[in-house]
Amino acid sequence: MKEEPNNNKLVKSKILFLIAILFVYFILFEFILPYNKILPKPSMLLESFISIWIDYSLVETMAITTTTIYFTLAVSYIVIFLFSSYLLKIFFEYSEVIEKLKIFRYFPAFFFAILFSYWFANSIAAEILFAFLSSCLLMISAFLTSAKTCNRTYVDVAMNLGLKKTDIYRQVIFKNIQPKFISEFSRIHYYLWILVMIYEFINEINGFGGVYRTALNYNDFTGLFSIAIVISLLIFLGSVVINFINEKIVFWEA
Amino acid sequence: MIELKNITKIYSDEYGSKINLFGDLSFAIIGSKITSVIAPVGSGKSSLLKIISGLERETSGQIIKQKEGKVILIPSEPSSFPWLSVKENILFGTGKTAQVNIDELTNLVGLEGYEYHYPNNRSIGFRFRISLARSLANNPICICLDEPFNKMDDETKIEIYQLVRRINEITGITILLATTNISEAIFLSDKLYLMSKDPGRIFSTLEIEFQILRNSFLFNSNIFISYREQIESLFIGLDSQKLLHISI
């Protein structure tokens, strides 16, 4: 029987796949199609990759966007953790209200970003507030979706042992749904990156979104690609760190 | 002793029609002994145990307990919390002021040395031992077992049966088992109630007594086989034989 590939083999095959893609890209766009409107020439991309750090003050930009995202993610998680029993109480006792609120999920995030920039002046504080609210909403939504997967047996056992409702919410249901909730974190993290960049793009403020706007205004095609590579590397690194922390915090299965 | 008098439980099915699960169900659970209720699948065994343990309310009837205290249910699914260590699991629900001798309990259920281990990814037998120790730590008047042995392998089953018997002998806590497995019930119990389906009611009672040790050889003994045949014939009389799962 064929053996299942282990983690190392999987990483190795992913790296090999990436190298193959890069090789094809290099040959195709450096030598065969050097002038095109599809992808930038590899040598130009390399040049731009070095120059964007000075041209767009990328270190400052990176500091603003990453601080906003990871700070708000951490704060929202703490908020969810502190209010978990109230959230679960609302979910289990007022499920009809939750169902009604679901109508807002069809509103595009873009609209909320515009609305927010209309309400508040362009500032870092407004951006952090927007990111915090977005992060909280994404987390609450993931949290309540995870609550549906709660194992009834654990609740029965806790009730049978005479625990109070609030203790059951906090000590049993929250712990039981935590693996599922935590598994949604990478997705929330990715969505938050998009939302924050949309906000920065609309308001043309410092941060990756604002830099994208500037690069677009200058028709810096190669710059756009270089910035995208930096962003994707940051999102990848963020995901790796989040998954590592999650595995350490939540070691059990749902 | 816990006595059930004329218990009924009416619930609505998905089409809204009322279904009476029990037909004036009455029986008594003897103190300090192991009592079993053998019933076909879908006869309301789990509901019965939930009613006795206070997780569900009966529609009518009366449950009389001679002593005040917790009636603890060990469900069929593993119920030890995977996010808590063995020790934390055992102490769960006991309250901050309770004095629980962890060493004594872990020794009793065979978990000595595992106090700081986690039940996550452990065997069903291991997780059952935790649930049993937790039940004992909560000082119950009765422990209800809702077919918790179903997913265990045969060797573990016998080990756990013997553990349950030993705990009953040492602590004197009343144990009630609800099962579809005739052999399991005979091996474990001092008294058996046979329950029918639609509606659930006790149609026969049997006292179980062995002069030999309750170990794996018991299943092949003449007295064990005769008890089993007697129960099977009683169920055949009710035409619910096909619904019973008989193993070992």
Interface residues (C-beta under 8 A of the other chain):
Chain A: N151 T153 Y154 D156 V157 A158 M159 N160 L161 G162 L163 V172 K175 N176 Q178 V250 F251 W252 E253
Chain B: K50 S53 G54 L55 K70 I72 L73 P75 E77 P78 S79 F81 P82 W83 F92 G93 Y118 N120 N121 S131 R134 N138
